[in-house]
Amino acid sequence: MKANVHHLPITKHARVYTYGNNIDKADVVWLVAHGYGYLSEKFIQRFSDLDADKHFVIAPEALNRFYLNGLSGKVGASWMTTEDRENEILDYMQYLDNVFLTFNLHKVRKLVVLGFSQGGSTVARWFLNTKHPIETLVFWGSSIPDEVLNSEKIHTAKIFTLIGDEDEFVQKDTLDTIMKKYNNVNLKFSHIFYKGGHKILTQPLMQLIDKLKLS
């Protein structure tokens, strides 16, 4: 017997962490999406070296939390899995739209959307489908999904990529494949290749700020 599946929309409380003194006075507002297994409270600390008067950081936490090891202990979160994939994508796109509206991001001086690791695919799909204006996209330790890369819309954004030379998830053969895909669609992007692993580090973050002309 085949079971029937039903999808029910529900209300869910999402956590969003912020860093900065005043979003209305900030020169730059960052919307940052963490990677698989992170929590936003820890992830946002990677941006704590930014000047809190000039920068305001918003870190929404993915909706799916789980124990990282076994049935108790440290908890992480995931933006999606392959299970019920399309609805999970729909949920986080609606969630990020809600974040955009809640923080009135259409009014800020400059918005930078950054996705780290799994968060890169997350913000890319959101960018493709949202009606809200996003001019600058940063992919850190991640790549652009094919459906976004092959869209016309991706060429309307300023794209920045960051990869560490010790990133265990983006090794040389993977990086070569990513760059070939970008070149095949004539994507214009600025790339920072830094010393370090699969994490947000202060030095490349400052390099990014320099390239973005945000300092």
Secondary structure, DSSP 8 states (H G I E B T S, - for coil): ---------------EEEESS-TTT-SEEEEEE--TTB-HHHHGGGGTTS-TTTEEEEEE--SEEEESSTTSS-EEEES--STTHHHHHHHHHHHHHHHHHHTTGGGSS-EEEEEETHHHHHHHHHHHH-SS---EEEEES----HHHHTSSGGGGSEEEEEEETT-TTS-HHHHHHHHHHHHHTT--EEEEEESS-SS--HHHHHHHHHHHT--
